[in-house]
């Protein structure tokens, strides 16, 4: 899944790609739309925290 990166910070996931991936896996678009945003928020925050720890940027 691709994500938006700006200045070394992940901004979010490509939700169109996420919906297509979910459809390919046979998941309901309504379920994906309900569950993916909170998961995305946590993952983006954790990815950015990890990138900052590795690079030393704040």
N, C-alpha and C positions, 0 to 999 in steps of 0.2 A: 504494500500500500504506500502510496506516495504521500508526502506531507509538505506543507508550506514552510520554507525556512527563510528567515529574514535576519541578516546580520549575525548568523550563527545561532539563532533561536528558532526552535520549532514553533510554528503558529497553530498548526492543526493538521488534520488528516484530510485527504481528498475523499469527501463523503460520497461523491458519485462512484468512485472506485470501490468504496466500502459497500455501497448498495449493490453494485454489480457482483462483487465477490460473494456477498450474502445470497443473492439470487442464484448464483452458480452452485452454492452449497444447499439450495432448496429452502432457505430461510424466508420467512414472511417479511416484506418491506416494512410493515407496521412494527414488527418486533425489532427489526434493526434500527428503525428511526427512534424507537423508545429507549433502547438499551445502549446504543453506541455513543451518544453525546456524553453521558457521564463517564463512560470508560475512556473516551478520547481525552476528556479533561484531565483525568488522573495520569494517563500515559504521557501526555504532552508535558505536564508539570514534572514528572519523574525523568523524562528524557532530558529536559532542560536542566534540571538539577544535576544530573549525571554529566552532561556536557560542560557545565560550569565548573564542576569539581575537577574534571580532567584537564580543562584548559586554563583554569584559574581566573576566568572572566566572571564578572558579577552582572 
